[in-house]
Amino acid sequence: MLDRLKNHFKDVTLSCSNCGKAVEEGEQFSITLVLPEEKNMPVGQLDKVLAKRAIEILCSSCK
Ligand SMILES: [Zn+2]
């Protein structure tokens, strides 16, 4: 079960909402977010938080 959990967290990729391309390290991208309430403020690695929270992600060619 721990392995499943690990894979779950490892598999997070940010992909463009328009073309579906994965956003790579070092790439510039645009994101639409809603600022959460303070008690729901996400903590963690940025890519994981964004993958979970982002409403829209646009890669460098789509923005
Ligand atoms: Zn794109």
N, CA, C, O and the ligand as a Tripos MOL2 file, in Angstrom:
@<TRIPOS>MOLECULE
protein
  253   251    64     0     0
PROTEIN
NO_CHARGES

@<TRIPOS>ATOM
      1 N           0.8280   -1.2020    0.0000 N.3       1 MET1
      2 CA          0.0000    0.0000    0.0000 C.3       1 MET1
      3 C           0.8560    1.2430    0.0000 C.2       1 MET1
      4 O           0.5210    2.2570   -0.6120 O.2       1 MET1
      5 N           1.9930    1.1410    0.7150 N.am      2 LEU2
      6 CA          2.9120    2.2710    0.7470 C.3       2 LEU2
      7 C           3.4610    2.5360   -0.6550 C.2       2 LEU2
      8 O           3.6290    3.6860   -1.0600 O.2       2 LEU2
      9 N           3.7370    1.4500   -1.3930 N.am      3 ASP3
     10 CA          4.2450    1.5990   -2.7470 C.3       3 ASP3
     11 C           3.2450    2.3050   -3.6480 C.2       3 ASP3
     12 O           3.5990    3.1540   -4.4670 O.2       3 ASP3
     13 N           1.9960    1.9310   -3.4720 N.am      4 ARG4
     14 CA          0.9550    2.5830   -4.2740 C.3       4 ARG4
     15 C           0.8940    4.0690   -3.9690 C.2       4 ARG4
     16 O           0.7210    4.9070   -4.8540 O.2       4 ARG4
     17 N           1.0410    4.3590   -2.7070 N.am      5 LEU5
     18 CA          1.0010    5.7410   -2.2720 C.3       5 LEU5
     19 C           2.1800    6.5230   -2.8580 C.2       5 LEU5
     20 O           2.0300    7.6560   -3.3150 O.2       5 LEU5
     21 N           3.3470    5.8910   -2.8300 N.am      6 LYS6
     22 CA          4.5530    6.5290   -3.3830 C.3       6 LYS6
     23 C           4.3700    6.8190   -4.8660 C.2       6 LYS6
     24 O           4.6740    7.9120   -5.3430 O.2       6 LYS6
     25 N           3.8640    5.8110   -5.5900 N.am      7 ASN7
     26 CA          3.6550    6.0070   -7.0260 C.3       7 ASN7
     27 C           2.6640    7.1160   -7.2910 C.2       7 ASN7
     28 O           2.8120    7.9080   -8.2210 O.2       7 ASN7
     29 N           1.6770    7.1490   -6.4710 N.am      8 HIS8
     30 CA          0.6650    8.1850   -6.6150 C.3       8 HIS8
     31 C           1.3020    9.5720   -6.5640 C.2       8 HIS8
     32 O           0.9440   10.4680   -7.3290 O.2       8 HIS8
     33 N           2.2460    9.7250   -5.6520 N.am      9 PHE9
     34 CA          2.8640   11.0400   -5.5150 C.3       9 PHE9
     35 C           3.9430   11.2860   -6.5650 C.2       9 PHE9
     36 O           4.2050   12.4270   -6.9480 O.2       9 PHE9
     37 N           4.5630   10.2050   -7.0220 N.am     10 LYS10
     38 CA          5.6380   10.3440   -8.0000 C.3      10 LYS10
     39 C           5.0920   10.7090   -9.3810 C.2      10 LYS10
     40 O           5.7470   11.3980  -10.1630 O.2      10 LYS10
     41 N           3.9000   10.2400   -9.6560 N.am     11 ASP11
     42 CA          3.3450   10.3810  -11.0030 C.3      11 ASP11
     43 C           2.8080   11.7650  -11.3410 C.2      11 ASP11
     44 O           2.2840   11.9780  -12.4340 O.2      11 ASP11
     45 N           2.9320   12.6880  -10.4280 N.am     12 VAL12
     46 CA          2.3530   14.0000  -10.6830 C.3      12 VAL12
     47 C           3.0940   14.7020  -11.8060 C.2      12 VAL12
     48 O           4.3060   14.9020  -11.7360 O.2      12 VAL12
     49 N           2.3610   15.0700  -12.8330 N.am     13 THR13
     50 CA          2.9530   15.9050  -13.8780 C.3      13 THR13
     51 C           2.0190   17.0700  -14.1420 C.2      13 THR13
     52 O           0.7970   16.9460  -14.0650 O.2      13 THR13
     53 N           2.6150   18.1860  -14.4490 N.am     14 LEU14
     54 CA          1.8220   19.3370  -14.8340 C.3      14 LEU14
     55 C           1.6760   19.2630  -16.3440 C.2      14 LEU14
     56 O           2.6720   19.2520  -17.0670 O.2      14 LEU14
     57 N           0.4420   19.2110  -16.8210 N.am     15 SER15
     58 CA          0.2820   19.2100  -18.2700 C.3      15 SER15
     59 C          -0.6220   20.3450  -18.6950 C.2      15 SER15
     60 O          -1.5260   20.7600  -17.9710 O.2      15 SER15
     61 N          -0.3530   20.8250  -19.8750 N.am     16 CYS16
     62 CA         -1.0620   21.9700  -20.4420 C.3      16 CYS16
     63 C          -2.5480   21.6410  -20.6200 C.2      16 CYS16
     64 O          -2.8900   20.5840  -21.1500 O.2      16 CYS16
     65 N          -3.4230   22.5370  -20.1810 N.am     17 SER17
     66 CA         -4.8640   22.3040  -20.3120 C.3      17 SER17
     67 C          -5.3210   22.4250  -21.7570 C.2      17 SER17
     68 O          -6.3920   21.9310  -22.1120 O.2      17 SER17
     69 N          -4.5330   23.0650  -22.5820 N.am     18 ASN18
     70 CA         -4.9210   23.2780  -23.9710 C.3      18 ASN18
     71 C          -4.4130   22.1580  -24.8890 C.2      18 ASN18
     72 O          -5.2020   21.5430  -25.6070 O.2      18 ASN18
     73 N          -3.1170   21.8930  -24.8690 N.am     19 CYS19
     74 CA         -2.5680   20.8900  -25.7980 C.3      19 CYS19
     75 C          -2.2080   19.5800  -25.1190 C.2      19 CYS19
     76 O          -1.9090   18.5970  -25.7980 O.2      19 CYS19
     77 N          -2.2320   19.5450  -23.7690 N.am     20 GLY20
     78 CA         -1.9610   18.3040  -23.0650 C.3      20 GLY20
     79 C          -0.4870   17.9910  -22.8940 C.2      20 GLY20
     80 O          -0.1380   16.9900  -22.2690 O.2      20 GLY20
     81 N           0.3860   18.8290  -23.4390 N.am     21 LYS21
     82 CA          1.8270   18.6150  -23.3210 C.3      21 LYS21
     83 C           2.2620   18.8070  -21.8650 C.2      21 LYS21
     84 O           1.7610   19.6900  -21.1690 O.2      21 LYS21
     85 N           3.2040   17.9640  -21.4150 N.am     22 ALA22
     86 CA          3.7140   18.1140  -20.0480 C.3      22 ALA22
     87 C           4.6030   19.3420  -19.9580 C.2      22 ALA22
     88 O           5.4230   19.5970  -20.8400 O.2      22 ALA22
     89 N           4.4340   20.0930  -18.8920 N.am     23 VAL23
     90 CA          5.2850   21.2500  -18.6490 C.3      23 VAL23
     91 C           6.5870   20.7490  -18.0500 C.2      23 VAL23
     92 O           6.5750   20.0710  -17.0230 O.2      23 VAL23
     93 N           7.7080   21.0740  -18.6790 N.am     24 GLU24
     94 CA          8.9930   20.5490  -18.2290 C.3      24 GLU24
     95 C           9.7300   21.5220  -17.3330 C.2      24 GLU24
     96 O           9.4400   22.7180  -17.3000 O.2      24 GLU24
     97 N          10.6950   20.9730  -16.6070 N.am     25 GLU25
     98 CA         11.5250   21.8140  -15.7340 C.3      25 GLU25
     99 C          12.1980   22.9040  -16.5490 C.2      25 GLU25
    100 O          12.7110   22.6490  -17.6390 O.2      25 GLU25
    101 N          12.1950   24.1030  -16.0250 N.am     26 GLY26
    102 CA         12.8440   25.2130  -16.7120 C.3      26 GLY26
    103 C          11.9340   25.9030  -17.7090 C.2      26 GLY26
    104 O          12.2750   26.9640  -18.2320 O.2      26 GLY26
    105 N          10.7660   25.3060  -17.9800 N.am     27 GLU27
    106 CA          9.8340   25.9060  -18.9220 C.3      27 GLU27
    107 C           8.9720   26.9500  -18.2140 C.2      27 GLU27
    108 O           8.6200   26.8040  -17.0440 O.2      27 GLU27
    109 N           8.6450   27.9940  -18.9500 N.am     28 GLN28
    110 CA          7.7530   29.0040  -18.4030 C.3      28 GLN28
    111 C           6.3180   28.6090  -18.7220 C.2      28 GLN28
    112 O           6.0380   28.1330  -19.8220 O.2      28 GLN28
    113 N           5.4150   28.8000  -17.7800 N.am     29 PHE29
    114 CA          4.0230   28.4630  -18.0610 C.3      29 PHE29
    115 C           3.1030   29.3910  -17.2790 C.2      29 PHE29
    116 O           3.5180   30.0400  -16.3190 O.2      29 PHE29
    117 N           1.8600   29.4390  -17.7060 N.am     30 SER30
    118 CA          0.8680   30.2770  -17.0350 C.3      30 SER30
    119 C          -0.1140   29.3910  -16.3080 C.2      30 SER30
    120 O          -0.4160   28.2740  -16.7270 O.2      30 SER30
    121 N          -0.5990   29.9200  -15.2150 N.am     31 ILE31
    122 CA         -1.4840   29.1060  -14.4050 C.3      31 ILE31
    123 C          -2.6250   29.9560  -13.8540 C.2      31 ILE31
    124 O          -2.4280   31.1220  -13.5140 O.2      31 ILE31
    125 N          -3.8000   29.3800  -13.7690 N.am     32 THR32
    126 CA         -4.9210   30.0520  -13.1190 C.3      32 THR32
    127 C          -5.2100   29.3240  -11.8140 C.2      32 THR32
    128 O          -5.4110   28.1100  -11.7830 O.2      32 THR32
    129 N          -5.2260   30.0950  -10.7540 N.am     33 LEU33
    130 CA         -5.4010   29.5280   -9.4150 C.3      33 LEU33
    131 C          -6.4290   30.3270   -8.6500 C.2      33 LEU33
    132 O          -6.6370   31.5120   -8.9130 O.2      33 LEU33
    133 N          -7.0670   29.6770   -7.7070 N.am     34 VAL34
    134 CA         -7.8850   30.3870   -6.7260 C.3      34 VAL34
    135 C          -7.0960   30.3770   -5.4240 C.2      34 VAL34
    136 O          -6.6290   29.3250   -4.9890 O.2      34 VAL34
    137 N          -6.9490   31.5210   -4.8100 N.am     35 LEU35
    138 CA         -6.2540   31.5880   -3.5250 C.3      35 LEU35
    139 C          -7.1020   30.8840   -2.4710 C.2      35 LEU35
    140 O          -8.2230   31.3120   -2.1960 O.2      35 LEU35
    141 N          -6.5830   29.8110   -1.8780 N.am     36 PRO36
    142 CA         -7.3830   29.1040   -0.8830 C.3      36 PRO36
    143 C          -7.4900   29.8870    0.4200 C.2      36 PRO36
    144 O          -6.6850   30.7770    0.6950 O.2      36 PRO36
    145 N          -8.4880   29.5440    1.2080 N.am     37 GLU37
    146 CA         -8.5860   30.1290    2.5460 C.3      37 GLU37
    147 C          -7.3730   29.7050    3.3480 C.2      37 GLU37
    148 O          -6.7680   28.6670    3.0820 O.2      37 GLU37
    149 N          -7.0250   30.5140    4.3270 N.am     38 GLU38
    150 CA         -5.8040   30.2570    5.0740 C.3      38 GLU38
    151 C          -5.7720   28.8600    5.6970 C.2      38 GLU38
    152 O          -4.7250   28.2140    5.7350 O.2      38 GLU38
    153 N          -6.9290   28.4010    6.1840 N.am     39 LYS39
    154 CA         -6.9350   27.0830    6.8220 C.3      39 LYS39
    155 C          -6.7910   25.9410    5.8110 C.2      39 LYS39
    156 O          -6.4700   24.8120    6.1840 O.2      39 LYS39
    157 N          -7.0270   26.2370    4.5430 N.am     40 ASN40
    158 CA         -6.8750   25.2090    3.5130 C.3      40 ASN40
    159 C          -5.6170   25.4200    2.6680 C.2      40 ASN40
    160 O          -5.4630   24.8010    1.6150 O.2      40 ASN40
    161 N          -4.7260   26.2870    3.1260 N.am     41 MET41
    162 CA         -3.5340   26.6060    2.3710 C.3      41 MET41
    163 C          -2.7090   25.3470    2.0970 C.2      41 MET41
    164 O          -2.3270   24.6480    3.0360 O.2      41 MET41
    165 N          -2.4310   25.0490    0.8290 N.am     42 PRO42
    166 CA         -1.6660   23.8340    0.5500 C.3      42 PRO42
    167 C          -0.1930   23.9850    0.9310 C.2      42 PRO42
    168 O           0.3950   25.0580    0.7970 O.2      42 PRO42
    169 N           0.3740   22.9050    1.3970 N.am     43 VAL43
    170 CA          1.7930   22.8830    1.7410 C.3      43 VAL43
    171 C           2.4060   21.7250    0.9790 C.2      43 VAL43
    172 O           1.8300   20.6380    0.9380 O.2      43 VAL43
    173 N           3.5590   21.9370    0.3780 N.am     44 GLY44
    174 CA          4.2140   20.8310   -0.3140 C.3      44 GLY44
    175 C           4.9960   21.3110   -1.4960 C.2      44 GLY44
    176 O           5.1900   22.5120   -1.6840 O.2      44 GLY44
    177 N           5.4490   20.3710   -2.2970 N.am     45 GLN45
    178 CA          6.2090   20.7270   -3.4850 C.3      45 GLN45
    179 C           5.3120   21.4450   -4.4710 C.2      45 GLN45
    180 O           4.1580   21.0730   -4.6820 O.2      45 GLN45
    181 N           5.8670   22.4710   -5.0610 N.am     46 LEU46
    182 CA          5.0750   23.3470   -5.9280 C.3      46 LEU46
    183 C           4.3670   22.5850   -7.0510 C.2      46 LEU46
    184 O           3.1800   22.8060   -7.2920 O.2      46 LEU46
    185 N           5.0900   21.6840   -7.7460 N.am     47 ASP47
    186 CA          4.4490   21.0040   -8.8760 C.3      47 ASP47
    187 C           3.2610   20.1600   -8.4220 C.2      47 ASP47
    188 O           2.2470   20.0770   -9.1140 O.2      47 ASP47
    189 N           3.3980   19.5360   -7.2510 N.am     48 LYS48
    190 CA          2.3030   18.7040   -6.7560 C.3      48 LYS48
    191 C           1.1140   19.5510   -6.3340 C.2      48 LYS48
    192 O          -0.0400   19.2190   -6.6040 O.2      48 LYS48
    193 N           1.4210   20.6360   -5.6740 N.am     49 VAL49
    194 CA          0.3430   21.5370   -5.2500 C.3      49 VAL49
    195 C          -0.3730   22.0920   -6.4770 C.2      49 VAL49
    196 O          -1.6030   22.1420   -6.5170 O.2      49 VAL49
    197 N           0.3900   22.5020   -7.4620 N.am     50 LEU50
    198 CA         -0.2290   23.0780   -8.6580 C.3      50 LEU50
    199 C          -1.0330   22.0400   -9.4270 C.2      50 LEU50
    200 O          -2.1270   22.3290   -9.9140 O.2      50 LEU50
    201 N          -0.4880   20.8320   -9.5350 N.am     51 ALA51
    202 CA         -1.2000   19.7840  -10.2710 C.3      51 ALA51
    203 C          -2.5660   19.5290   -9.6330 C.2      51 ALA51
    204 O          -3.5370   19.2100  -10.3190 O.2      51 ALA51
    205 N          -2.6220   19.6740   -8.3230 N.am     52 LYS52
    206 CA         -3.8590   19.4060   -7.6070 C.3      52 LYS52
    207 C          -4.7950   20.6190   -7.6240 C.2      52 LYS52
    208 O          -6.0160   20.4700   -7.6710 O.2      52 LYS52
    209 N          -4.2120   21.8170   -7.5870 N.am     53 ARG53
    210 CA         -5.0010   23.0260   -7.3530 C.3      53 ARG53
    211 C          -5.3140   23.8450   -8.5920 C.2      53 ARG53
    212 O          -6.2880   24.5980   -8.6140 O.2      53 ARG53
    213 N          -4.4980   23.7040   -9.6160 N.am     54 ALA54
    214 CA         -4.6230   24.6080  -10.7560 C.3      54 ALA54
    215 C          -5.9520   24.4170  -11.4790 C.2      54 ALA54
    216 O          -6.4080   23.2890  -11.6720 O.2      54 ALA54
    217 N          -6.5580   25.5090  -11.8710 N.am     55 ILE55
    218 CA         -7.7770   25.4590  -12.6590 C.3      55 ILE55
    219 C          -7.3970   25.3120  -14.1320 C.2      55 ILE55
    220 O          -8.0350   24.5760  -14.8860 O.2      55 ILE55
    221 N          -6.3410   26.0320  -14.5210 N.am     56 GLU56
    222 CA         -5.8850   25.9520  -15.9030 C.3      56 GLU56
    223 C          -4.3780   26.1270  -15.9420 C.2      56 GLU56
    224 O          -3.8260   26.9760  -15.2420 O.2      56 GLU56
    225 N          -3.7150   25.3210  -16.7620 N.am     57 ILE57
    226 CA         -2.2680   25.4220  -16.9620 C.3      57 ILE57
    227 C          -2.0360   25.6010  -18.4600 C.2      57 ILE57
    228 O          -2.5540   24.8380  -19.2750 O.2      57 ILE57
    229 N          -1.2600   26.6050  -18.8070 N.am     58 LEU58
    230 CA         -0.9630   26.8120  -20.2230 C.3      58 LEU58
    231 C           0.5430   26.7870  -20.4420 C.2      58 LEU58
    232 O           1.2790   27.5440  -19.8090 O.2      58 LEU58
    233 N           1.0020   25.9140  -21.3400 N.am     59 CYS59
    234 CA          2.4230   25.8020  -21.6120 C.3      59 CYS59
    235 C           2.9090   27.0120  -22.3960 C.2      59 CYS59
    236 O           2.1220   27.8650  -22.8060 O.2      59 CYS59
    237 N           4.2390   27.0690  -22.5980 N.am     60 SER60
    238 CA          4.8110   28.2590  -23.2310 C.3      60 SER60
    239 C           4.2860   28.4850  -24.6470 C.2      60 SER60
    240 O           4.2100   29.6350  -25.0800 O.2      60 SER60
    241 N           3.9270   27.4500  -25.3730 N.am     61 SER61
    242 CA          3.4280   27.6710  -26.7310 C.3      61 SER61
    243 C           1.9410   28.0120  -26.7800 C.2      61 SER61
    244 O           1.4760   28.5580  -27.7810 O.2      61 SER61
    245 N           1.1910   27.7080  -25.7380 N.am     62 CYS62
    246 CA         -0.2450   27.9660  -25.7500 C.3      62 CYS62
    247 C          -0.6570   29.2660  -25.0540 C.2      62 CYS62
    248 O          -1.7730   29.7430  -25.2600 O.2      62 CYS62
    249 N           0.2090   29.8370  -24.2510 N.am     63 LYS63
    250 CA         -0.2330   31.0010  -23.4850 C.3      63 LYS63
    251 C          -0.2840   32.2590  -24.3580 C.2      63 LYS63
    252 O          -0.6360   33.3340  -23.8720 O.2      63 LYS63
    253 ZN          0.0560   23.8270  -24.5450 Zn       64 ZN64
@<TRIPOS>BOND
     1     1     2 1
     2     2     3 1
     3     3     4 2
     4     3     5 am
     5     5     6 1
     6     6     7 1
     7     7     8 2
     8     7     9 am
     9     9    10 1
    10    10    11 1
    11    11    12 2
    12    11    13 am
    13    13    14 1
    14    14    15 1
    15    15    16 2
    16    15    17 am
    17    17    18 1
    18    18    19 1
    19    19    20 2
    20    19    21 am
    21    21    22 1
    22    22    23 1
    23    23    24 2
    24    23    25 am
    25    25    26 1
    26    26    27 1
    27    27    28 2
    28    27    29 am
    29    29    30 1
    30    30    31 1
    31    31    32 2
    32    31    33 am
    33    33    34 1
    34    34    35 1
    35    35    36 2
    36    35    37 am
    37    37    38 1
    38    38    39 1
    39    39    40 2
    40    39    41 am
    41    41    42 1
    42    42    43 1
    43    43    44 2
    44    43    45 am
    45    45    46 1
    46    46    47 1
    47    47    48 2
    48    47    49 am
    49    49    50 1
    50    50    51 1
    51    51    52 2
    52    51    53 am
    53    53    54 1
    54    54    55 1
    55    55    56 2
    56    55    57 am
    57    57    58 1
    58    58    59 1
    59    59    60 2
    60    59    61 am
    61    61    62 1
    62    62    63 1
    63    63    64 2
    64    63    65 am
    65    65    66 1
    66    66    67 1
    67    67    68 2
    68    67    69 am
    69    69    70 1
    70    70    71 1
    71    71    72 2
    72    71    73 am
    73    73    74 1
    74    74    75 1
    75    75    76 2
    76    75    77 am
    77    77    78 1
    78    78    79 1
    79    79    80 2
    80    79    81 am
    81    81    82 1
    82    82    83 1
    83    83    84 2
    84    83    85 am
    85    85    86 1
    86    86    87 1
    87    87    88 2
    88    87    89 am
    89    89    90 1
    90    90    91 1
    91    91    92 2
    92    91    93 am
    93    93    94 1
    94    94    95 1
    95    95    96 2
    96    95    97 am
    97    97    98 1
    98    98    99 1
    99    99   100 2
   100    99   101 am
   101   101   102 1
   102   102   103 1
   103   103   104 2
   104   103   105 am
   105   105   106 1
   106   106   107 1
   107   107   108 2
   108   107   109 am
   109   109   110 1
   110   110   111 1
   111   111   112 2
   112   111   113 am
   113   113   114 1
   114   114   115 1
   115   115   116 2
   116   115   117 am
   117   117   118 1
   118   118   119 1
   119   119   120 2
   120   119   121 am
   121   121   122 1
   122   122   123 1
   123   123   124 2
   124   123   125 am
   125   125   126 1
   126   126   127 1
   127   127   128 2
   128   127   129 am
   129   129   130 1
   130   130   131 1
   131   131   132 2
   132   131   133 am
   133   133   134 1
   134   134   135 1
   135   135   136 2
   136   135   137 am
   137   137   138 1
   138   138   139 1
   139   139   140 2
   140   139   141 am
   141   141   142 1
   142   142   143 1
   143   143   144 2
   144   143   145 am
   145   145   146 1
   146   146   147 1
   147   147   148 2
   148   147   149 am
   149   149   150 1
   150   150   151 1
   151   151   152 2
   152   151   153 am
   153   153   154 1
   154   154   155 1
   155   155   156 2
   156   155   157 am
   157   157   158 1
   158   158   159 1
   159   159   160 2
   160   159   161 am
   161   161   162 1
   162   162   163 1
   163   163   164 2
   164   163   165 am
   165   165   166 1
   166   166   167 1
   167   167   168 2
   168   167   169 am
   169   169   170 1
   170   170   171 1
   171   171   172 2
   172   171   173 am
   173   173   174 1
   174   174   175 1
   175   175   176 2
   176   175   177 am
   177   177   178 1
   178   178   179 1
   179   179   180 2
   180   179   181 am
   181   181   182 1
   182   182   183 1
   183   183   184 2
   184   183   185 am
   185   185   186 1
   186   186   187 1
   187   187   188 2
   188   187   189 am
   189   189   190 1
   190   190   191 1
   191   191   192 2
   192   191   193 am
   193   193   194 1
   194   194   195 1
   195   195   196 2
   196   195   197 am
   197   197   198 1
   198   198   199 1
   199   199   200 2
   200   199   201 am
   201   201   202 1
   202   202   203 1
   203   203   204 2
   204   203   205 am
   205   205   206 1
   206   206   207 1
   207   207   208 2
   208   207   209 am
   209   209   210 1
   210   210   211 1
   211   211   212 2
   212   211   213 am
   213   213   214 1
   214   214   215 1
   215   215   216 2
   216   215   217 am
   217   217   218 1
   218   218   219 1
   219   219   220 2
   220   219   221 am
   221   221   222 1
   222   222   223 1
   223   223   224 2
   224   223   225 am
   225   225   226 1
   226   226   227 1
   227   227   228 2
   228   227   229 am
   229   229   230 1
   230   230   231 1
   231   231   232 2
   232   231   233 am
   233   233   234 1
   234   234   235 1
   235   235   236 2
   236   235   237 am
   237   237   238 1
   238   238   239 1
   239   239   240 2
   240   239   241 am
   241   241   242 1
   242   242   243 1
   243   243   244 2
   244   243   245 am
   245   245   246 1
   246   246   247 1
   247   247   248 2
   248   247   249 am
   249   249   250 1
   250   250   251 1
   251   251   252 2
@<TRIPOS>SUBSTRUCTURE
     1 MET1         2 RESIDUE 1 A MET
     2 LEU2         6 RESIDUE 1 A LEU
     3 ASP3        10 RESIDUE 1 A ASP
     4 ARG4        14 RESIDUE 1 A ARG
     5 LEU5        18 RESIDUE 1 A LEU
     6 LYS6        22 RESIDUE 1 A LYS
     7 ASN7        26 RESIDUE 1 A ASN
     8 HIS8        30 RESIDUE 1 A HIS
     9 PHE9        34 RESIDUE 1 A PHE
    10 LYS10       38 RESIDUE 1 A LYS
    11 ASP11       42 RESIDUE 1 A ASP
    12 VAL12       46 RESIDUE 1 A VAL
    13 THR13       50 RESIDUE 1 A THR
    14 LEU14       54 RESIDUE 1 A LEU
    15 SER15       58 RESIDUE 1 A SER
    16 CYS16       62 RESIDUE 1 A CYS
    17 SER17       66 RESIDUE 1 A SER
    18 ASN18       70 RESIDUE 1 A ASN
    19 CYS19       74 RESIDUE 1 A CYS
    20 GLY20       78 RESIDUE 1 A GLY
    21 LYS21       82 RESIDUE 1 A LYS
    22 ALA22       86 RESIDUE 1 A ALA
    23 VAL23       90 RESIDUE 1 A VAL
    24 GLU24       94 RESIDUE 1 A GLU
    25 GLU25       98 RESIDUE 1 A GLU
    26 GLY26      102 RESIDUE 1 A GLY
    27 GLU27      106 RESIDUE 1 A GLU
    28 GLN28      110 RESIDUE 1 A GLN
    29 PHE29      114 RESIDUE 1 A PHE
    30 SER30      118 RESIDUE 1 A SER
    31 ILE31      122 RESIDUE 1 A ILE
    32 THR32      126 RESIDUE 1 A THR
    33 LEU33      130 RESIDUE 1 A LEU
    34 VAL34      134 RESIDUE 1 A VAL
    35 LEU35      138 RESIDUE 1 A LEU
    36 PRO36      142 RESIDUE 1 A PRO
    37 GLU37      146 RESIDUE 1 A GLU
    38 GLU38      150 RESIDUE 1 A GLU
    39 LYS39      154 RESIDUE 1 A LYS
    40 ASN40      158 RESIDUE 1 A ASN
    41 MET41      162 RESIDUE 1 A MET
    42 PRO42      166 RESIDUE 1 A PRO
    43 VAL43      170 RESIDUE 1 A VAL
    44 GLY44      174 RESIDUE 1 A GLY
    45 GLN45      178 RESIDUE 1 A GLN
    46 LEU46      182 RESIDUE 1 A LEU
    47 ASP47      186 RESIDUE 1 A ASP
    48 LYS48      190 RESIDUE 1 A LYS
    49 VAL49      194 RESIDUE 1 A VAL
    50 LEU50      198 RESIDUE 1 A LEU
    51 ALA51      202 RESIDUE 1 A ALA
    52 LYS52      206 RESIDUE 1 A LYS
    53 ARG53      210 RESIDUE 1 A ARG
    54 ALA54      214 RESIDUE 1 A ALA
    55 ILE55      218 RESIDUE 1 A ILE
    56 GLU56      222 RESIDUE 1 A GLU
    57 ILE57      226 RESIDUE 1 A ILE
    58 LEU58      230 RESIDUE 1 A LEU
    59 CYS59      234 RESIDUE 1 A CYS
    60 SER60      238 RESIDUE 1 A SER
    61 SER61      242 RESIDUE 1 A SER
    62 CYS62      246 RESIDUE 1 A CYS
    63 LYS63      250 RESIDUE 1 A LYS
    64 ZN64       253 GROUP 0 **** ****
